[in-house]
Every structure is written in C-alpha cells, then in structure tokens.
C-alpha cells in the first residue's frame, strides 16, 4: 500500500534529524527505534506517557552543544532528562521532541576540600556525590528520597530538597555554579567555586527553572564537613492533627533539628512491612533528628522531647545505636517505593506555613473522604513541605480523573493558607494549569519574558511549567 504523502514527509524529516544526530554522537549515542524509545515515554509520574521522536545520550558539554545546535536549526523541541525520577512529569517527552539524557555524563571533574566544593557532570547521581567525598569526612547535603537514583541535573532543574533541608537548605542553597548550554548551542558559565557571584543572580534563576532555560551539564556544589554524630527520635501520636501541632511547637521553641519527618498510619504500615524499621503502630509518626557532639545532641533532644510530652505522645523513643538509626531512615527513604507496592499514586508537594499543619491535615482528610479515595501522608514536616500520596487505580480512567481533581483541591488549599504549589518536585505537567492560582497575570508574564530571553523559540522542555495554552501560543508566535 502506498504511504500518504504527509506520513512520508514526516518519516523523511525524522530520518534526516536522526542522521544529523548520529553524525554528531555516533550511532551508539542515538536511540530512534520505536520499541527502544518507549523506555523513555514517561518519568516517575507514570499516569502520562508519550514516546519521543528520538533519544540522545551525549557524554560531554561539547556533544550537548552540538545536539542543541542541530535541533535549533531543525526547529525540533528538546526535553532534558536526568534519571527520569520526576514526580511532576518534568521530563515527559512530546511526540515531536528529542529527549536529551545526561546519564552518561557522570564524572567527578574537580574536588577542593580547602574551599569545600566539588565539580561534577550533572548525570551523576545525588548519593554518589557524597560517595565521592565521604571517606575524607565530607558530604553533599540535599538528600531527596530518590537520592540513590536521581541525577544532579534533575535536582537543579527542580530545586530538590530532602529530609535534611530543614537545616541545610535545598539545592539552591548548595549550588555554587553551573555550565549550561543554551538552545542555540551557546555554552555559558554562571557562578563558580565561590560563595557569591557578582552581578545579577542568574544562578538563582536557573536553579528550579525545570529545563526551560538551558541544559545544565556541569555543576559546582558545596560540600560540608560531616557532623560528629546524629540521633533520631521516634514520636508516635494518636492523630495527624496532634503530630502537626507538635511540629509547629518544636519550631516555635527555637530548636533547629536537622530533620522532622511525618508519616501517617497507611504510610507507617507500608514502610514497616517493606523495611522492618521497628516503627510503632500509631496514627501518626514523627522522625526528629538532631546532630552535633554528644552534649549537643543530649541538650537538643531534651528540649524537643519536653515539647513532645505536652502533646501526649503514645511513643517517645530515642535511637539506641547507629544500626537502629540507619533502619529508621531506611524506612522513611523507602516510603514512595513501599506505597508503590500497594497502589498507583500521585505524589504532591505543596508547601504550607508550619503553623497551618493541623488545619491542612484535617482538611486533606475531609477532601479525601469527599472524593472516596485513599491518601497516605509522608512529608518534610519541619519546613511544611507536604507529600500527600493520592492512591488510585491507573487502569481506571475515572479514578485517575478523581485523583487529579483531588490533587488540584489540595494544592489550592496549600496556596489559600499562604503556601505554594511546589516545594521540590517542580511544576512540570502536573501543576502547569494551576499556575494562575498562585500567580497573577502580571507575575506569569514576567516569568514568560525570562523564558523568551533564554529560549526565544520556546523549544526547550515544551508543554511544562506554564499553562498549556500559554506555552503553545508563545511557541507559535
């Protein structure tokens, strides 16, 4: 049967783009077989899938620049991808796009203990950055739950945090400089191996920009000396509201733990079954960790446990050994994977003022009951970064629609109480049509103009962050 002319033209265009990319990277650096590109059709937000036109796997900044020059000349959109662990659809491809993965770019380029920094290619995983320096007594602070797999590229794109961000901050607080390739192939250096760069804070614009402005290929990261010691304490409560009130009072007391993590009963049970961490059978659990010398740990925990006792905890237990501490954190870090064994879920990350925790937890329960869905809560309570996991059946389109609607209501609630749509997962495709809930039209226009400057043709990471109709009209213009 003769192929229609439009289809033949599309295939011919794809073949030409693939040929040019293979000439730049070699055949091993380009994946274009339809069966093989399906491995890249989604990220960790698995509810949405779309195979890209092709996948490229460069090994250096120079190769990234050549890929972008080709795609810019051909008018082909590019979707940057770290390890594909985005929970907001941040690296979801479009059918007409080339997906650019940085997984092969994982080298340590420079380590300077005197000035406390490490320079790496951004395909390196989060945990392996600490792995490169821990024998010398240092660590990299941001610690997302996916740190075993997630790449520094994605951490920078989404301004990722983690359990210990209460004390050490998120990625932007630990990022000193980047090498970034613009859509036309221009390579720029921003920041460097020093505390502050002169001029405009372009590094602050890039961190958290979700691949809208350029492809970050190298990063200079702050590393810190490991503390003398650390110890978590488990606090079990009769309700989520009481646990939330305890968190607010700990922060109000002026004590700064390194982490305060929250889990409700569904999440506690799933994590316990998965990791056998020794979690108590309670309605809500806090993991509160402090660090320092033995004297500092004892003093801090004394204050924290005094606050906790005012809330009538059912369990109040200090870790008794390094092994027990490791188990406690193994359970928490396994939360998303453990819940994934039970059901499909959408994981939100709206952030709220800590004082609003009791009210917001109660309202989430009421909203959940109204939709007839189950929600498990696990989150960074110390900085109010909520992670409600909305459980649903991915094979049931009606349940997916209800889960999305419930998620929108929860995120609107976060904004209403003075919070924001995202704390560390980014906007991606998940929250793009909620941006006007948080931002006025003038605020969004200012963001759009920044995108115009860096990527005038709107070819980088299409259909993300901004309301879809706005992105499409900007690209068409």
N, C-alpha and C positions, 0 to 999 in steps of 0.2 A: 504494500500500500504506500502511495506517495505521501510524504510528510508535508503538512501545511507549511506555507512559506514562513509565517511568523515563528513557528516552532524551529524550523531550520535556521532561521536568523539568530534565535536565542542560543541554540546549541553552538553555532559558529562563533558567536561572541564569547560564550563560556570557554570554548576551546582556545581562543586567542588569549584570553586572560590567563588561563592555566598555562599556556605555552610561555608567556612572558614571566610568570611567577616561577616556573620551573627553570627558566634560563637564569633567574636571579639566585635561586636557592638550591637548585639541583632537584632531581625527581624525588629524593627522599625527604625534601622539605615541604612538599605539597601533597595534600590528600584531596582527591576530587571524585573518586568513585562513590556513587550514591550510597552504596551499602556501608562504606567506611566512614563517610561524613556523618552518618546517623549517630555515631558515638558522641558527637558534639551538638546534638539537636536541642539540648537543654542544659541548664545548670541545676543547682540544688532546689530551685523552685520548679519541680517536675510537672506541675499542672499544665505548663505551657511548653510546646515543642515545635521546632521548625528547623529543618536542615539547611545549612548554609550552601552557597554556591561552591565554595571550596574552603579548605583549612590550610593555613601556612604555619610552619614551625621554624622560625628563624633562630639562629644561635648567637647573634650579636646585634649591637645597636646599628651597625652598618647595614646588616641584612634587613632589619626592621625598616630603616630609612628607604631602602630600595623597594621593598614591598609597598610602602605608602606612596612613594613616587609613582609607581605603576598604577595603583588603584586610584590615585588622584587624577592621573592623566586619563584613565578609562572611565572616571565618574562612578567608581564602584565603592559602596559603603564598606567600612571596616569595623568589625566588632572585636575589641581587645578582650583577651581571656587569660586569667591567671591559672588557677586549678579547677575552675568551674564549681566552686563551693558557694557561690552567691545564693542567698535565700530570698532575694528580691527580683530575680530574673535579670540581674545586671549584665550577664554575658549571654543572654538569649539571642541567637542569630536571627537574621531575616533571610528570606529566600534568595535575595539578590546580593547578599553580602559575602565578603571574605572574612572568615574568622581567623584572627591572629593570636595564636597561643604562644606564651613565653616560657613554657615548661622546660625547654632545652637550655634556657638562659639561667643557670643556677649556680654560677661560680661566686666564690668569695674573691673580691678584687683587691681589697686592702683592709688591714686591721691595725688600729692605732690605739693601744691601751693608755698611753700617756694622755692623749686627747679624747679618749673614751668614745671612739666611733668605729664602725665597720662599714665598708662599702661593698655592696653585693649586686649581682644581677637580680632582677626582680622576679624571675621564675623560681627563686629559692624559696623553700617553704618557711613559714614563720618559725616553727620549732627548731629547724636546723640552723637558724641564725644563732640562737642560744647555744646550740650544739657545737658551733664553731668556736665559741669563746668560753664555755663554762669550765673547762679544765684550768683556765687561767683566772678563775674567780669572778667572771662577769656573766651578765645575762641581758637579753633584749626583753623589755618589759611587756609590751602589748601581747596578750595571750588569748585570742579567740578560742572558743571551744573546738573549732576545726583546725587548731594550730598545727596538728600533725600533717595536714594535707594542704591547707590554704597557702597561697603564694603572697609574697610581699607586694607584688603588683596589685592584687585584689585588695589587700589591706590598705594600700594607699588610695586606691580608687574609691573605696567605701569609708575610709577613715575608721577602720575597725578598732574595736576596743578589746574587752575581755574581762575576766573575773577580777583582775588586779588593777583595773583602770581607775578605781576609786582613789588610789594613792599615786599611781604613776601616770595617769592620763591615757589617752587613746593615741592612735598612730600620729596625729598631727603634733602631739607633744614630744614625740620621739623621732621625728623625721627632720634631718638637717639639710638635705639637698637631694636633687634628682637630676638625672639625664633624661630628657624627654624628646621624642620625635613628633613633630607636628605633621598634620595630614599631608602636606606637600613634600615631606621628606626632610625638612629642615631639622637639624639636631640642635637643641638648646640645653644649656647648663643653668640650673636655678638653685640658689643656695650653695652649700658646700660643707666642709668639715669645720664649721664654726657655729657658735650659738645663734647669731642673728645675721642675716644678710642685709646690706644697705638697700635703700630704695623701696619700691612697692613690695608688699608681702605677696609675691606671686606664688610662693610655696604654699601659703595658706589657701590660695585659690585652687591650686592643683590637687591638694590632698582633700579627698572627698568629692572630686568632680566626676567620678564614675566613668572615666574614659571618654568624656565629652570634649576634652581639650587637646589631648595628645596621648601617645603611648609611652609610659614611663618604663625605661629599660634598665636603669641603674639607680640605686638609692644609697644615700649615706645615712646611716641610722645611729642614734645614740645608744650606747651600751652602758650599763651600770654595774657597779661592784655588788656582788651578791651579799645579802644581809647575813648577819651572824647566825640567825635562826628564825624560824617561823612556827606558829602553832595555831591550828584551827580549833574552834569550839562548836559543838552542835547544840542548837536550841530548838526544841520541839514545842509547838503551841496548839491550842485547841481550835484555832481558826486562822484563816488567812488574814483577816482584819486585825487580829491581835498581833500577829507576826509583823504586819505592816506598821502598826503603831510602835512596836519595839524598835524597828529600824529607824523610824523618824526620831525617836527619843535618843538612840545611840548617837546619831548625827548631831542632834541638838545639844548633847552633853559635851561636845567639843573633842571627842576622841576620834582619831582617824585610823580605823583599821585598814589593812591593805586590801581587804575584800569583805563584802557582805552579799552572800548569795541566797536566793529564796527558791524553795520548791514547795508545791502543794501536794496533797495526797496522791493523785494519779501519777505525778512525776516521781515522787518518792518511791512508790512501789515499783514502777518500771525500772528506775535506776538501781534499786536494791536487787531486783531479780536479775538484772544484767551484770552488775559489778560486784555484788555481795559486799557492799561497803560498810555494813553494820548500821544502816540508818534506822532510827526508831519508827514505830508505827504511830504516826501523829497526823493531824490535819495539815500542818504547815511546818516547814523546817527552814531554819536559817543556818548557814555556814558562815561564821565570822572568824576571820584570820587576822592575826597581828604578827609583827616581826620585829627583830632587833636582838639585843642581848637578853639573857635570861631575866635580868632585873627589869628591863623594859617590857618584856612580854608579860611578866607577872603583874606589873603595875597596870598595864593597859587592860589585860583580861579582868583584873579586879574591878576596874571601873565599868567595863562592858557588862560583866555578869551581875553587878549591882543593879544596873539599869534593867537588865533582862528579868531579874527576880520580881520587879514591880509589876510585871505583866503575867505573872503566874505560869511560868513555863512548865510543861509536863516532863520535859527532859532538858538537862543542862549538863553537857559532858565535854570536858576537855580531851583533846587527843593525848594519848599517853606515850606515843612513840612515833618515830619517823615513818614506820610502816603503816601505822593507823592513819596518819596524816595523808600519806600517798593514796590510801584506799578511799578516804573521804573525798579527795579531789578527783580520783578516778571515776567515782560515781557521778559527780557533777559534770565532768567533762564528757561523760558518756550519755548525757541526758537526751540529746537530739537523736542519737542513734538508737537508744533504748526505746524512745517513744515511736520511732520509725518501725520498730518490730511489731507494734500494736496496731497502728493505723497510719494512713496518709495524713499529712497535716500541713497547714500553712502556719509559718512562724513569723509573727510580727515583731517589731522592735520600736514601737512608740516610746517616747521618754517623757516623764512627768516630774514635777516637783516632789521630792521625797515626802513632804508633809501630806500629800494627796494620796499616798499609797492605800490607806484603809478604805477611803471612799471609792477609789478606782477599782480596787479588787472586788468590793461589794457590787459595784455597777457591772463589772465584767460578768460576775455570776448571774446577775439579773438578765443581762443581754443574752447570755448563753442559753439560759432557760427559755427565753422567748423564741429563740431560733431552733430549739430542740437538738442542739449539737453539744458535744463534749469539748471542754477546753482544759488543758493542763498548763499550769503556770510555772515557769522557771526563768529567773532573770537576775540581773545585777541590781540588787535592791539598793545598794549604797548610793548609786547615782540615779536611781529611778528609771533605769533602762529596762522596760517591760519586755518579756518574751512570751506572751500567751501563744500556746500551740493549739490551733483550732483543728480538731480531728474530724475527718470526713472520709467518704469512700470515693476514691478517684475514678472509679468506674461508673459512678452515678452523677450525671451532669447536673441534676437538681441539687444534690448535696454540695457540689463544687460552687454552684451559684449562691447557695445559702452561706457557705463558708466565707466566700468573698464579701458578701453583704455584711456578715457579722464582723469581719475584719475591718471593713470601712467604718462601721459604727464604733468599734473600739478605738481606732485611730482618731476619729473625730472627737471622741471623749478625751483622748490624751491632749489634743490641741485645746479643747474647751477649758481644761483645768490649768492651762498655762504651759503645757509641754510642746512637743514637736512630733512630726511624723516618723522620724527615724533617728536612732541613736548610734547605730553602727552598721546596719545592713545596707543602707542606701535606699534610694527611691526605686531605681530600676524600672521594670514594667509594673510592679505590684502597686506602687503608690503614685504613679505619674498623674493619674486623673484626680488625685486628692490634693495636688499642689496648691490649687486655689482655695483650699480650706485653710491652709496655713499662711499663704502669701496673698497680698493684694495684687491687683493687676500691674501696678507700678513696680512692685518688688519683682514680680516674674519678668517683666520687661527688662529690668536691669540685668537679671541673670541671662536672659536670651542675648543681650548685647555682648556680654562677655564671651558667650559661645560664638557669636558672629565674628569676633576678633580672632579667636584661635582657629576656628574651623568655618570659614565663610560659606562653604558649600554644604555644610551640615552632613558630612559623610561619616563622621566618627560616631560609633555606637548609636545607630538610629533607633528611634521609637522608644527611647528611655528618658527618664527623669521629668521631662516636660509633658504636659497634656498632649495626647497623640495628635489631635487636630492642629495644635500649635506647631509641633515638630514638622508635620507634613507640609503645612503652609510655608514654614520658614525654608524648608529644603526646596520646595517648588519655586520659591522666589529667587 
